[in-house]
Amino acid sequence: MSTETLSPKATVIFDFDSTLIQDESLEVILANKLEDAPEKVTQISDITEKGMNGELGFFESLTQRMEIVLPHRNDIQNFARNHCPSAFSNGIPELIRALHKNNVDVWILSGGFEDAIQPFAYYLNIPQEKVHAVQVHWYQDGYFKSLNKDNSFAISKLAGAVELHRQWHSPTVIVGDGFTDYMLYKEGLADHFIAYTEHASREKVNEVATHSAASAQELSLKLKELLHL
């Protein structure tokens, strides 16, 4: 019997926040830091608004928010410890297992913190090298120091994906709730885009998405159709 490893028949790339999991991880991580600090909430809201309006780039926006809140590495670890696996969207672990069983290559690309995502990826049996997100430098005492500028995901998901897409197998499908996920498809890095609308249904995304799914069950059916599983 041949011991050769079969080449994956397709690649599915998942967004993390509001797709693989139910919430926005950064909001959950920072929530405890902001409970008794209304002035910081206002500052962060102002920065977020500037980012949405294009007045601030992703790197500058995220850096400024982190400098206001100053999260600790323990906040990231506690998020994973307290929310994995309960935070997964219903049916997602089963879907990932089914994709792996069908020899589909599964990746996670996110604008969240890689340190927070890796424990969830480990639970899903997704290798570390197929998980790409924003990386953080920490001071020796564990507090936030800076974002890793050498990692393109600190610039944008698209910038990071451009460096990776040659590793993917066609057909390639992007699954996510954000316009940044759609951009990977629009720029030709993937063959299909599925808007995942269970937790966040965004008008701007829905207007351009040719496929959508409001649950893991719907997503499973759509992937079977697109990938001929």
Buried (B, 14 or more C-beta within 10 A) or exposed (E): EEEEEEEBBBBBBBBBBBBBBBBBBBEBBBEEBBEEEEEBBEBBEEBBEBBEEEEBBBBBBBBBBBEBBEBBBEBBBBBBEEBBEEBBBEBBBEBBEBBBEBBBBBBBBBBBBBBBBBBBBBBBEBEEEBBBBBBBEBEEEBBBBEBBEEBBBBBBBBBBBBEBBEEBBEBBBBBBBBBBBBBBBBEEBBBBBBBBBBBBBBEEBEEEBEBBBEBBEBBBEBBEEBBEB
